[in-house]
């Protein structure tokens, strides 16, 4: 097997692995915060864990990411929801919002750590690493795979990008995404009740946003920030 083939296998496998870990971090953060706030429902189910098996949704965690990978499209997905019993929370209104925010915030924190690592690696390893990082960001894997330090730079770039994207994506104010859940908690009861009616259509709304290429408004700022970090 050629080195190029090995790098293709590495990049595909690494994308799936990073996605599984990012999703696990997200759902574990929900469960951990719920436990801190008095609800042990998710903890008893073993959901405070970075083991992806604990969080797998057959479609969102397995089928969709593999299909996207085979189509050479950006890889993303979701896990099965973390159960939260609001009645067990010590301060239901405040704590439910904290539990909801914990998921996106955890992904953004991981993205921040990966970005710091990327900045250090580029400056320490030199121009070859910068070439590998920038080509990885552009999706030009043929160039990236031939540059020095490709495995490390691809991992840092994709890890930072995916975690940042998942963090921001989940803040879209469409239930059942975290942003939608937060909006339902802060709206007046009557308006929240009417807005909750779109919950069954949330997945279709998000898919429509993707189909209409509106998610680029989430991607472009992340791309710009990573490009700045790489080229400074």
C-alpha positions, -999 to +999 in steps of 0.1 A: +000+000+000+014+034-010+020+062+015-007+082-002-033+054+003-022+051+039-027+088+044-062+087+028-071+059+052-056+079+081-075+111+072-109+093+069-104+073+101-092+103+120-123+123+109-146+096+122-126+093+154-126+130+161-163+132+154-170+104+179-148+120+206-164+155+200-199+140+203-189+121+234-174+153+250-206+171+242-230+146+257-208+138+287-208+175+295-246+176+295-246+146+319-218+159+341-235+193+345-269+176+352-252+156+380-236+187+394-271+203+395-288+174+412-300+151+384-283+117+384-304+102+356-278+103+329-250+094+353-268+062+363-270+053+326-232+057+322-234+088+301-206+107+318-181+089+296-159+096+266-166+061+254-185+067+221-205+035+225-224+052+254-236+079+231-241+063+197-271+071+176-272+046+146-281+073+121-264+104+134-232+088+148-226+061+122-246+061+090-246+099+082-208+105+090-198+074+069-220+086+040-206+121+042-170+107+043-177+085+012-191+116-006-160+136+004-183+161+021-177+178+055-182+152+083-206+159+111-233+141+131-251+138+164-255+114+193-285+101+212-299+128+235-287+129+271-318+123+294-324+151+319-351+149+346-358+186+353-377+177+384-345+166+401-326+198+394-321+220+424-330+252+406-349+239+375-350+271+355-313+281+360-299+246+361-317+234+330-301+262+310-267+253+325-271+217+315-281+227+280-252+251+276-226+226+289-226+207+256-218+235+232-194+251+257-174+219+261-169+216+223-158+253+221-133+247+249-119+217+231-117+237+199-098+264+218-073+239+232-068+225+197-063+260+183-036+267+208-019+234+200-021+243+163-005+277+168+023+261+188+029+233+163+030+257+133+055+279+149+076+251+163+077+228+132+080+255+105+068+260+069+062+223+061+038+220+090+021+253+079+017+239+044+001+207+058-022+226+081-034+251+055-039+224+029-058+204+054-080+234+062-087+239+025-096+202+020-066+197-004-055+164+011-033+156-019-011+185-010-015+181+027-005+144+026+028+152+009+038+179+034+058+172+066+039+165+098+007+158+080-009+135+106-004+159+135-014+190+115-045+173+100-056+161+135-052+196+150-069+214+122-098+190+118-102+187+156-104+224+161-127+230+131-152+202+140-154+210+177-159+247+169-185+239+143-204+215+166-203+241+194-218+269+172-241+246+152-258+233+184-265+269+194-288+274+164-321+284+179-341+255+165-354+228+188-343+201+196-308+217+192-293+232+224-299+267+211-336+259+206-338+245+240-323+276+255-347+298+236-377+278+248-365+284+284-362+322+281-393+329+260-426+338+278-446+306+284-472+312+258-447+320+231-425+291+241-454+267+238-461+279+203-424+278+193-421+243+207-445+232+180-417+232+154-397+206+174-409+177+153-396+196+122-363+206+137-343+180+118-359+190+085-352+227+092-315+220+098-313+199+067-329+227+047-303+251+061-276+227+050-292+222+015-295+260+010-259+263+020-268+287+049-245+268+073-216+285+055-223+314+078-212+292+107-183+277+087-167+309+073-158+326+107-142+293+119-123+290+087-111+326+089-100+321+125-081+289+117-065+305+086-054+334+108-038+311+133-020+291+107-006+320+088+004+344+116 
